[in-house]
Amino acid sequence: MKFDRCFKHDFFYYSVDSVCMKRGLIASAVVVLMVLGCFIPLMQSDESEAIDHDDYKISIPFADISEIVPIVMENGATKTFSIYITNYSAHVLDVEFTAFSDVSYLYYETSESVTIMPAGDPEGRDFVKVYFKIITETITSSHNGGRMFLQIHIADVEDESVFLVPVSFSVKVNSNFDTSGTYNRFFGIIDNTLPEPFDSPYVPFFVTLLGVIVMGFVVVRVLIPIVTRYATENKERTKKILTLGVLIVSILLFLDPGLRILGSDLSLILQVQKISMTALIIVLAITIWKIYMILVESVLRRLGQDKESAVDMTFLPIFSMIGKFVLWVGGIASILHVYGFDLTGILISAGIVTLGITMGAQSVLSQLFNGISILLTRPFSEGDYLLIDGEVYVVKQVKLMYTEFTSYEKDRIITIPNDKVAGATIVNMSKYDRAYRMQILFEIPYGEDLEKVERVILEMAEESKHVMHNYNKYKKPVVKLMDFQDSGILMRLDITVMDFAKYQTIQSDMKKELYLKLAEEGIEMPYSRLEVTILNNQNDAAGA
């Protein structure tokens, strides 16, 4: 066998065989490849390290997802969980959700799949908030131990590795349709232990119905007479309405527990419950409205009898409007809730509609709020005499949208919108005192003794029964010279009379007394005179 060898001698290389060099090169290449093979995995690990459980965080507020999350729900209810997911890695993560239940009465809704950007994303997309809803069936009995399973799949977009995070929920359902505690029980409480054939659930059913009717009659006999005692009008009619309302409410309240006593089908209980609750809400609203108005009228009437009280029957329209608004809104909202409508969307829509109505009905709203302002501030009351734009009106009734007046002669009714009334300059001639400072104009001929005329007129005023003679409170009668007219001197008598409501009658009587008093003193009223001179041109010419 031939042995090849390489050796060095005096700085020169000698080759025994040409194969030696080739084998050295091959050995060197193998060594280099082995070294590179060791470093390549390290280089790849630095560039793209796989994520682990510490690179993300999943949490649900007020719940420990590492254990089974307990929940208590009612039938037809929805429980929403907020799920927060944070990405701490430098990778893009895709998140998907799947869920399933081991019972038929639980349903779920999950968010769509989401993508989470790497940590430190300038737009904050390294954090997401998603929702998971657990829904119970509407028609179901009470259950305990139902399970809902949520699976959160987190996938690394770069290396396609997937992590599975399971979350378990234990759901207890307290159903409103649970009949286990009321079946075949008197009033749904007392067990029916009677022997056959009275152990049937029909016996507790009819006994309970009879008991409800008896309790209704007790209410009719005891409470309704007390309430109707304060009614001011139609007491018998009000009593009949309230009696009927109480009986209907009693029967409607019995229907639901009655069906439970019989152990009826849950779907039947649901339908009867909706219908009975709707009828119950309507009847209750009417009954409450009647009782409310009776009590409000009674309180306002009593307060109005106190002269120092600022509250009287004029506030009735305000309380009536408030009562109607509360009952309408509460009744409609309750009925919609019974049928499962989402009141949030309805309220938002109602707000938009209300805004549109407000923009288009500013005049109507102005009348309404001005009416409320008039009723609260009470610048005038029923029966007051008002001077508005030179016309005399008598207040008949203040309503929310308008005020009713009668003419001074009370021969017609005048309606003025409340925005016009509130914007007008009003002189209340009888708010605190019906006394009225009256002025009577008269003339005397030139040449009369003014002092004598003044004395005669003041004597007449002192003797008149219409004039207020309490000079500590009211001004004394005064005679004033006003102007010089063509036919005589214009004078004025200022007096305080008893009642503005009778000022036309008083003024007429005072003018008669003044005329007669002046006539007794030989003072005549001047009047316009026209002297006519007829010229005869022919006689004048003949004389000439």
Disulfide bonds with the S-S distance in Angstrom:
Cys6-Cys20 1.96
